[in-house]
Amino acid sequence: MAQRQPTRKQMLQWVNLVSFAVVEANLYLDTHPTDPAALSYFKEYNQLRSQALEEYASMYGPLTVDTAIGCQRKWEWVHEPWPWEGGSC
C-alpha cells in the first residue's frame, strides 16, 4: 500500500515542532554546554529541522533563506494568498 504524502499544513506543523525543539535545546545548552545528552539531542533535532525545511522547500517553496539558495524558481510565494487572505501559513 502506498504511503500518503503529508499535506502542506502537516509539513509546516512538523517544521514548527522540530524548530521549537532546536530552539529549546539551544537555550538549555546556553546554561549547560557540557551536557552530552543535550548536545546529542540538539544535533539530532537540528538535522531533522534541516531535512524538514528542505522537503518543504522542494514541494512548496522556501521558508527560510537557507532553503532559498538552491531555489531555481522565481519568488513564487509572493503570488500565493497571504495568511489573512486564506493562505495556509
N, C-alpha and C positions, 0 to 999 in steps of 0.2 A: 504494500500500500504506500503510495507516495505521501511524503510529508507536505503539509501545507506551509506555504511561505508566510512569515509573520506580516501583519498589516503595518502600515506606516505608524499608526498610533502605538502598536505594541513595540515596534523597534525603537521609537522615541522614548517610550517608557523604560526600556532596557538601558538605553544610553543614560537616561537620568539616574537610574538606580546604580549603575556601576560608577557613574561620575560622583554621586553622593558618597559612595564607599571610598573612593580615592581621596576625596577632599577630607573626609573624616579621619582616614588613616594618616594622611599628611599632617593634620592638626595634632594627632596623637604623637606622631614621630617628632614633632617640634619639641615636645617635652620629654620624650623617651627615645632618643636617637639610637640607642644601642639595643633596643628590643628586637631580637632576631625574628620572632613570630610576627610582629607588626610590620617589619620590613618585608618579609616574605608575602604577607597579606597585601601590602601596598603594591608590590611588584606584580602579583597575580592580577589584582583588580585594575591596575594601570594598563596591563596588557589586554584584558577583557574590554576596557574602555576604548583603547585604540582600535581593536577589532570591530567593536560595535559602531564606532564613528566611521570607519572605512566602509563597512557594509551598508550603513545608512546612506553615506555619500554616493556609493555606487548605484543605489536604487532611486534616491530622491534628491540628491544634490548635497553639497557640503553643509555641515552645521558649524564647523569651525574653520579657521584659516588653515589649520594643519591639513585638513582633508580637501581644501580647495586648491592646493598647489597642483595636484595631478589632474584637476578637472579640465577636460578638453572643451566643454560646452561653455556657452555664454552664462552670465549670471542669471539663470532662469528663475531663481527664486523670487526675483523682483516682479515677475509677471504672474505669480501664483497669488491666490487670495491671502490677505493678511489675517491674523487671528480674529480681529474684530469684524472681518468680512466673511467669516465662516471657514477660514483656513484651519488646517489640522494641527497647528503648532501647539 
